[in-house]
Amino acid sequence: MRQASPANLNNLSFLQLGVALLTAIAIGFSSIAEASAANSRYAAIVIDANTGKTLFSANADAARFPASLTKMMTLYLVFERLASGKLQKTTQVPFSQYAAGQPPTKLGIKAGQSVSVETIIYSMVTKSANDSATAIGEFIGGSQAGFARLMNAKARALGMTNTHFENASGLPDPQQHSSARDLALLGLALREHFPQYYPYFSTHSFTYGRQRMANHNHLLSRVKGMDGIKTGYTRASGFNLVSSVADGNRRIVAVVMGGQTARARDDHMADLIANYLPKASGRSGGGDLIAKAKEDKADDTRIAAAAPIAAPAPTPERRPEKKSKAAAAQPADETKAAEEPVVQAYAEPVPQSKAAVLDAVDPIATSATKAPSGWAIQVASSPDAQQAKSLLTKTGKDASSILADARGYTVPFEKGGVTYYRVRFGGFASKSAAWDACGALKKKKIACYAILE
């Protein structure tokens, strides 16, 4: 066998070193490349929490389903009322039949029972409990519609220009949407406005009765300096995460949305933190980046008129649709047991009257729920706003696989002195994509035609 010369050995060693370095670089940045490639749900942003400067951005202003990241706004409104004295940590929150009937993940409180506000908080930041979010939403807002009104008003006050909420939990609703940038802004606001309550987000586990609830944010134990904030998952949204992390005076808030799996999302987030935290400003004491949100006295007046905060929340007449035992066992947020849980469609409580629907914030497309530009499909039209919204929800549920990447909305128009509401789904990349979606819907006996907004 021919032996290699010293020169050849040196060349070989240099080549092996180069390959090793390139491999290390490829491993370090693989999740960023993978996240960006051919994933229509993906969006991300990294913001310097000291200066407000955007350090990294990918589809940051695109509309995305927030899933359980919605609970960040629910908690913002809870913290706001704790800070003002309108709520106490020991205040008991009753669970209506509707709240108790929410799908997992959940705390599991029976209808008619109550738990403290602090228990609600812990169950939301760790287990992402949907029943707790719904119960506190009904308690503060009098109903889900009333609480959504407060959520949307607060989103506008904070400058979240591409966000619209329909419920307190983040369970699927085709009209509920946000963006990576808006959610980063909300993360900054939570830390800046409520430093006394923000440490709840770093809770690793919480025990209630015999239940031990581990935090779904596995990076709390993996990334040094991370102090929160929240995970989220639905089939339509993919795996989402908002993170806050500090190194000395450097601090960033980062958002990743649309991960294919919880691990892929976590790896991508870890890469972003490793790459951009060293680039953040080291200055401190610069003051708030976000203006302190002023209390909206009109909101408080409406709450008092609808249902005093100390009163039990009303029980909706219609309960959530029954699910099979197998379906009910699937979580609405990720768990260690399953990286790709199945989320069942969410049955929105039926308002008691048409006036109740029209009184809600942004029930029809406005600046907060404006129609996405480009190609869309129309599936129905109705002179009744409530019926239009019901059709929107039903279609999104019946054709969830076809419309997974589309955003539902309604558009009002006048005809013969009567206001009608078109039911549409938008966000298609091309005419052919909209036509293909219509073709698939028609096979399900859902009427459809494509339009250019």
N, C-alpha and C positions, 0 to 999 in steps of 0.2 A: 504493500500500500504506500502510495506517495505521500510524504510528509509535507505539511505546509511550511513555507518559509516564514521567518520572522516578519518580513514585510507584509506577507499575505495575512498573517495573524493579526497584525496591527490594523490592516484594512478591514478584516472581518470584525474585529472588536469595535471599530468605529461604526461599521454598518449596523451591528447589533445594538449599539448604544443609540443610534439614530432611530432605529425601529422601535426600541423601547420607549424613547421619548415621545415619538409620534403616537404610539399606542396609549401612553398615559394621557396625552392631550385628548385623544379621541374618546377615551373612557370618561374623562372629566366633562366633556361637552356633548356627549352622545345624547343625553336626555333632552338638551335644548334643541338639537337638530331633529330628534324624533318628534318632539312636541310640536315643532313648527311645520312638519311635513304632513300634508294630506289629512289634516284633522280640522274639520270645519267648526268644531266646538272650542278649539284652543284659543286662549287669550291670556296675556300676562302683563304685569307691570311691576317695576321696582321704583319706589319713591324715597328720596332722602328725607327723613322725618325732621331734620333740622332746617333744611332750606326749602323743601317742597319741590326740589328739582327731580325730574324724571330721569332715572339712570338707565332704565331698560323699558322697552315698550313693544308689545306685539298684539295687534288687534285690540288694543286697550279700550277703545271707545265703541267697539262692536257690541250689539245687544246679545246678552247671554242669559240663560236661566240661572238664577243665583242658588237654587236649592236651599239647603239649610244655612247658607250665609245670610239669608233673610233674617235669621234670629239675631244677628248683630244689631239690626235696627230695632227689633223687639226689645232687646236688652237696653239699647240706648234710651228708649222711652221709659223703661222700668227705672234705670239709673237716674233719669231726669226727675222722676217723681219721688225717688228716695232722697235725692239731694234737696228737693223743695219741701220735704216733710209730708207730702200728700200720701206717701206710702211709708211703712216701716218694714224692716226685715222680718218682723214677727207677724205682720198682717196676714190673715188667713185668706187664701184664694180658693173659692169653690170651683169644682169641676162639673160643668153641665154634662148632659147626656151626649151632646155632640163632641165636646172636648174629650171626654173619656173614651169615645169611639174612634179616635184617630188611630191610624195604622202605626206600627212600630217604625223607628224606635220610639219608646214611650216610657214614662215613669210607671204607668199602670194603676192610676188612681181611679176608683169607681165613681160613677155619677153620684153627686150629692155629697161626696167627701171633700175635704179641704186640706191644703198644705200651706206652709208659710211661703212668703215671697222669696226668702233666702233658699228654700228648697227648690223652688221654681228656677232660680238663677243657677244653682249648682247642677240641676238636672239638664239644663239647656247647654251649659258650657262644656259638660263632660259627655253625657249620653245623647245630646241633641234631641231631647224629648219633645215630640210633636204634640202630645197631649198637654204638656206644661205650657208650651208656647201658645196654644189655642186658648187655654184657660186664662192665662194672664192677659191675652188680647181681649177676650170677652169681658174680663173684669175691669180693665181700664177703659175700653172703648164702648162697652155695652153690647157689642156684637162684632163679628169679624169685619163687617163692612165699616162699622164705626172706627175700629182700630186701624183698618187700612187707610181711612181718611187721615188719621193722625200720622201714620207712617209716611204717606206721600207728602203731606205738608212739611214734615221734618226733613225729608229727602230734599225738597226744594230749598228749604232754609239753609241746608248744608252745602248747596251747590251741586247736588247729584242730579245732573241734567238728563241722564239717560236711564232713569230708574222709575219703575212703577210697581207697587205692591198690591196684591189682592188678598193675602192672608198673612198671619203672624208666624207660621211655621216654615214656609218654603216648600210645602208639598205641592205637587204639580198643578199649575194653572197656566194656560197658554198666554195669558196677558201679563203674567208676572215676569219682569225682566230687569236686568241691571247691566253694568259693565265692569271690567276690571278696574278702570280708573275710579268709577264711583265708589266701588267697594273699598279701594285703598283709602279714599277720602273719608269714608265712614270709619275705617280702622284708625286713622289718624285722629278723628274727632272723638272716638271712644277713649283713647289714651289721654288726649289733651284735656277734654272737658270733664272726665270723671276719673282722675288719678286715684281717688279713694276707693273706687269700685273695680277699676281695671284689673287688679290682681286676681280677681275671680277667673280670668281667662287662662291663668297659668296653673289652675287646679289639675293635678295629675289623676286623681280619682276621688270619688264621693260615695259614701255609703248611706243608703236610705233603707231602714228596716234590715232585711237580710240581703238586699241588693248592693253589690259593689259595682259602681259605674266608672269604668276607666275612660279617660279622655280619648276621643277619636283622633286627636292630633298627636301622632306618634313622634313627630319631630321635636316635641317638648323635651323628650329624653335623648334625642339624637343630636340636636344642634345647640351648641353652647351659646348662651345669650338669648335664646328664644323665650318670649313671655306670653305667647298666644298667637293667633286669636281663635279661628274657627274653621271647621271643615264643613263640607257639604257634598251630597250626592243625590242625583236622581238619574234615571236612565237617559233622559233627554239632555241633562246638563253635563254628564260626565263627573269626574272627581275634581272638586274645587277646594282651594285652601287659601286663607288669608293669614299671613304671618307677620309678626313684629319681632325684631331681633336687634340686640345692641352689643357693641363692643367698645367699652369705654364710653366716650362721648358720641361715638358714631351710632346712628340708629336708622334703620330702614323699615319700611312696610312694603311687603311684597304680596302679590296676588297671582295665583295660577288657577285657571279655569279650564275645564274640558279634558282633564287627564283620562287616559284610557283605562288605567287601573290606579288604585291608591298608591301602590309602590312607585309607579312611573311618575305620578304627580309629586310624591314626596322627594324622589330623586331629582326631579327638575327644580323643585323649590330649593333643595339643598345646594344645587349648582348655582342658582341665581344668587343665593345668599353668599356663597363662597366667592363668587366673582365680583359682586357689587358692593358688599358691605365695606371692603377696604377702600372703595372709591367714594364713600359717603363723607360728608363734611364732619370734621371733628369739633366744630364749634358747639357751644351749648348756651343756654340762657337767652335764646333769641326770641322767646315769646311764642304765642300761639300762631300756627300757620292758618288756622281756620277761625273765623270770627265766632265768638261765643253765640250760640243759637239762643235768641230771645224767646221767652215763653209766648206762645200764641194764646192770648186770653180768649179769643173766639173759640179755639179748640176746646179749652176747659169749659166754656159755657155750653158748647154742644154736648160734651160728655155728661155734664151735670143734668142737662135736659133729657138725655137718652137714658142714662142709668147712673145714679150716684155711685162713686167708686166703692163705697162700703156695701153696696147691694149685690146679691148674687146675680151672676150673669144669666140672661134668659136661655132657655133650652130651645133650639130650633125644632120645628115640627118634623123635619125630615132627618133621619139618621144616615150616616154614611152607608154606602152600598155594602152588602155582605160579601166577604171574600172567602175563597176556599182556605182550608187550614194550611195548605202548602203556601199559598200566596200571603196569608196573614203572617206567616213566620218570617217573611223576607223583610229586612230592614230598609228604612227610608234614608238612612245614612250608613256609612260604612262601618263594619265591625271587623275584628280580627279574624272571625270565622270565615268571612267571604269577601273577596275583593271586588266582585261584581254582583251585588245584590239586585233583586228585581223589585221595582217600586210599583205598587198598584195605583191606579188612577184615583184622584182625590175628588170626593163629592162635596162641592161647595154648599153650605147651608142656603136654603131657599129664602130670600127676603120675603117679608110678610105682605108687601104691596109693591106696585110699580113705583110709587112715590119713593119708597125706601131705596130702590135701585138708582133712581135719578138723583137722589140726595147724596149718593156716594161720590168720593173724589174720582174724577176722570173715568166714569164708567164707559165713556165713548172716547174715540181717538182725539187727543188734544196734544199740546206741546209735550206732555209727559208720556203719552202713548201714541205718538205720531206714527203714521204708516211708514214702514221701511221703503226706501226707494228701490227701483228695479222691478223685477217680475214678481207677481203675486197671483194667487188663485182665489176665486170667490166660490163659496159653497152654498150660500143662502142669503136671503134678505127678508127682514121682518119689520112691521110697523111697531113692534113692541120691543123695547130695549132689553127687558128681562129675558124674553124669548130668544133674542139675538145672542145674548151672552150665554144662555143655556146651550144653544146650538153650537156656539164656539167651543165651549168646554166639552160637549159630547163628541164633536168631530175630532177634537184634539185627542180625546181618550180612545175613540173607536179606531183611529188611524194613527196611533202614536208612532209606529215604526216608519210610516210614510212621511209624517210631518215632524220628525224628531228635530230637524235643524231649522224648521220654519217658525215664525212668530205670529201668533194669532192676534187679531184686533178687529174692531168694528168701526165702520165709517157711516156717519149720518148723512142723509141727503133728503131734500124736499121734493115732493111730487104731489101735485093737486092739493096743496095746503096741508099735506100729511108728512110727518117726519118718518123716514124709514131708516133701517140700520143694516148695512151690508156686512156680511160675515166673511172675513178674508184671512188668509195666511200668506205672509210675505217673506222676503229674504232669499228668493231663488236667484241663483247666479246667472241664469240664462232663460230664454224663452223655451228651449227644449227641456230644461229641468222642470219648469212649471208645467209644461204639457205632459211630461212623464208622470209627474205627481198626480195630475188630473186623471190620467189614464188608470193609474193604480187605485185612485179613489172611486172611479166609476165601477171598477170591478167589485168594490164593496157596496155598490149601489148608492154612492154619495154623489149627488150632482155637483158639477164643477166646470169652471172655465178659466182660462188664463188671461191676465190683464197686465199691462205695463203701467205702474203707478207714476 
